Amino acid sequence: MTTPKHLEVREELLAQLLARSTALWGKARTEELRQQIEQTTDALIQISHSLPGREEEPAFFW
């Protein structure tokens, strides 16, 4: 199950990756990557919400 701590850790990791990306590839490429990550995350959430049995196994989903 996703807890506030899990969300905090996930956000911290993302911030670290984006900072590293900025150092390596610049702000423009990092923004592209951030947008791709955001779009992919949204798509995965939509998919997970449409799976059958979601109510029986809520810990599996975001």
C-alpha positions, 0 to 999 in steps of 0.5 A: 500500500502506498503510504505518505512515507512511500510518496515522500521517498518516491518524490525524493528519488525523482528529485535526485534523478532530475537534478542528476539529469540536469547536471548531465544533459541540461534543463531542456532535456530534463524537462522532457524527461520529467514530462515523460515520467509524468505521462507514463505515471498517469497512464499506469495509474489509469491502467491500474484503476481499470483492472478487474479485482481492484477492490479485492486487492487495493494494496496492489494499486497506486 
